[in-house]
Amino acid sequence: MRRLMAIMLALVLVVGAFTGCTEADDGVIDIGVSIANFDDTFLMYMKDGMDAYAKELGAEVRVEYVDAKEDMAKQMDQVENFIVQGMDAIVIVPVDTSATEPMTELAVEENVPMVYVNRNPGNLPDGIYYVGSEEIVAGQLQMEFLAEQLGGEGDIAILMGKLDNEGALKRTEGVEEIAAGYDGINIVDKQTGNWQRAEGMTVTEDWLNRFGEEIKAIASNNDDMALGAIQALKDAGREDVMVIGVDATPDGLAALEAGDLSATVFQDASGQGAGAIETAYKTAQGETVDQEVWIPFQLVTPENLSDFK
């Protein structure tokens, strides 16, 4: 049985190799994109940016999208399949930035350009690229805003994204770094809401039970969790607590306009997506590009909200 399976796998690889040659011969650049989770609001806005840039290129490029469904093993399989299919470049929004080394090594070994986007694995050997925003800056912008609004005093809590994501760790680090400069600001707790609105609501409900009136503000690593926190606060009649998010999603901007969200930090999802496809396309053609492409964060408040709608 094992011998039969090995023969079948070899046949698949041979067919895949010929398929890859056929696609390469037609002059079209084929790009495989594996996204951590199609249910993530921000990542779907990023995908829209990828689609828009690919549309600008027209018939010069084909892009295939797959959903890793927050499963690192599945994402590794997807990368292997892209290699077998003969993709000219691969774009990855990693499920777990601490577990990307096997994918990176495979891409380097097969000489296929790979572009990580939004979540930085940190290890970027030759032929491996990153497009995203400097995550620590988002947290710094959040805490600078909260510190000013609180007059340098108050207890706050931090809603974190997935703990294996560089973005969650760095954004939290940015909040903590600025908060440490204020004797009157105390971070009472930090818990993961896994980037999800429902989980952000559940964590906030727990905080309200544990800390009561002490909490004056919540810094959330993204808008979705912030919106969950806002719902929990409304249900508890606690409209005095400030909530700030990251991403400036349409739902986040609507909450800001309604006065529910105190502020958010604009992360250019479309810009990151477009930058990833542009980098993949150019490297597949052998062009020299920057190994890291940084898309800046911007603080969004009621005063400049109109600039982002």
N, C-alpha and C positions, 0 to 999 in steps of 0.2 A: 504493500500500500504506500509506504513512504517513497519507494522508488518511482511508483506511478505519479505521486504528487510532485516529486522533483522534476520529472519529465514534463508534466503539465505546466509547472512554473517556468521552466526553461522555454517552453513554447510561447507562453505569454510574454516573456521578456523579449524573445525574438520578434514577435508580432509588434510589440510596443516599440521596439527599436526601429523597425521598418516604418511604422506609423509616424514616429518622430521625424524620420528622414523625409517622408512625404510632405509633412507639414512645413519643415524647414525649407524644402525645395520650392514651395509656392511663394516664398518671399514675405510671408506674414510672420510677425513676431507673436508667438504663443506664450501667454503668461498665466500661470496657475496661482490662484489666490486662496489661501486657507484662512478663514476668519474664526476667531475663538468661539463666537456665539452669535448666531443670527438674531437672537432675542434681545440682544443688547442695543438699546436705542441709539447710543452714540456711535457704535460700530456700524450701524446701518446708514447713518448720515455719512460716515466715512466711505462706505461702499458706494453711496450716491456720487461722491467726489471722484471715486475711481471710475465709475461708469461715465461720468461727464468727460473726464480726460480721455478715456478710451474712445468715446464718441468723436472727440475732436480729431483723433488720429485716423478715424474711419477704418478703411479696409486694411490699413497697415498693421493692425493688431487684433488678436483674439484673446479674450479674457475668460477664464473658467473659474467660477467661484464654488467653494465647498465650505460647509459648516462643520467645525470641529466639535461642536456641542459640549464645550468645556471639558473635553476628554483629550489628554495629552497623547495617549496611545493612538487614538483615532487621528490626531493631527500628524503624528509621525507617519502613519500609514498613508495619509493624503500626500505628504511630501514624497514618499517613496513612489506613489502612483504618478505624481507629476514627473518624476525622473524617468520612469518607465515610458510615459507618454511622449517624452521628448520635448518637454516644455523648454522654451528658450530662457525663461527667468521665472522665479518663484517669489511671491509676496506673502508674508506671514504676519498675522496678528496673533502672537503666541498665547496659548492657554496659560502656560506657566513659564515665566521668564527664567526661572532657575533650572529648567529642564530642557533647554533648547540646544544644548551642545551636540547631541546626536544628529539633529537636523542640520545644524551648521556644518558639522564634519562631513555629512553626506553630500551637501551641496558643493563644498570645497573639493571633495574627492572626485565628484562627477563634473567639476568645472562649470557648474550652473550658477549664475548670479542669483543671490537671494537678498531680498529686501525685507527687513523687519520694520513694522510700522506701529506707532503708538505705544508699544510696550518694548522697552529697550533691554535686550538680554545682556548687554555690557560687553560680551566677547565678539569682536568684529574683525576677524582675520581678513586678508585680502580676498576680494570677491564677495564680501558680505557687507551689507549697508543698513543704515537706519534712518527712518524719517519720522519725526515726532516733535514733541515740545519738551522743554527742559522742566521736568515734573516738579522739582522742588520749588520753582518760581510760583507755581499755582498756589501752593500752601502758604508761601510767604505773602503773596498778595491777599489771600484770605485773612490771615492773622493781622496784617497791617490794618486792614479795613476794620476788623472787629475791635482791635485795640483802640483805634480812634473813636469808634462809636461807643465803646464801653468806658471811655475815659481812663483806660489803663487799669481797670479793676473789674473782677468778676470771675465766676467759675464757668468753664466751658467744657464741652465734650467733643470728641472727634469720631465721626462716622467714617470708617475705613472701607476701602474696596477689598478685593480678594488679597489675602496676605501673601500670596505668591506672585503678585504683580508689582513690578517696579514702580508703576504710577502711584499705587496706594501707599507704598512705603515712603517714597520721596515727597509726595504731597503732605503726608503726615509729618515727616521730618521738617518740612518748611514751616508748618504751623507751630511745631514745638520750638523751632529755632527762634522765631520771632517772639513767641510767648515767653521764652526764657529771659527776654530783656525787660520784662515788666514784673516787678515784685508783687503787684496786686492781682495778676492773672494766674489762675490755677486750673490746670487741666485735670478734671476729676476722673475721667475715664476715656478710653478709646476702645471701640469694638467694631468688628467687621459686619457690614451689611451686604457683603459680596456684590456690590454695585447695584443691588436690586431694591426697588421701591418698597415692596412688601417687607423685606427684611430691615430696611431703614426704619420703617414704622414700628416693627416689633422691638428693635433695640431701643428706640426712643421711649416707648411705653415702659420698658424696664427701667430706664434711667429716671423717668418721672416718679416711678414707685420707690426707687432707691434714694434719690437725691431731692425730690420734692421741689421746693422753691429755690434751691441753691443754684440750679443751672440757669445761666443768663444767655448762653449762646451755644449753637452747635455748628461746627465746621465739618461739612460733608465732603468727601473726596469726589463726589459727582452729584449732578442735579437729581437723578432718579432717587437716590437715597435721601436727599434733602427734601424732596416732595413727600416721601413717606414719613419723614420726621415732622413735617408741617401738618400732615393729617393727624398724627398722634397728638400733637400739641393742640390742634383745634378740638379734637375729641375730649381732651382734658381741660379745655377752657384756658389754655396757657398761651395766649397770643402775645405775651410779653417777651418771649424767648426769640432771639435773633437766630436766623438760619442762613447760612451761605453755602453755595454749591460750586461746582466746577463743570464746565462744558458749554454753558449758555445754549442748551437745547431749546427748541420751540416751547416745550412745556415749562422749562425753567424760566424762560423770558416772559411767558404768560403769567407765571406765578409772581415774578418780580413786578410786572406791571400792575397786578392785582394787589400788591402790597404784602403778599404772603412770604415771599422770599426776599431777604434783605439785600442780597447781592449774589453774583455768580462770577465765574472767571471764564472768559471765552477761550475755548480750545477749538481751533479751526479744524473740525472733522473733515470737511470737504477738502481743505488745503492739504491735510495730511494724506488723504486718500489719493488726490491728484498727484502729490509729490511722490508717492510710492510707485504709482504706475509709470510716471515720467522716469524715475530712476531705473525701474526695471526695464523699461523700453530702451533707454539709452545704453545701459550696460549690456543688454542683449545684443546691441549693435556694435559693441566694442568701444563705445565712447567713454571718455574719462569723466567721472562725476565725483562730487564730494562724498566721502564715505558716510558722513553724518549731515543730515539736512534738518535744521531747526526751524520750527514754525512757532512764532512768539505767542505767549499768553497775554490776555488783556482783561483788566478788571471791568466788570459791567455793573453799574449802579443805576438807580432811577434817573440820575442826572444825564447819563449818556446812553440810556437804553435805546433811544431812537436810532442810534448808529448801528445797532445790531439786529434790528427787526427786518 
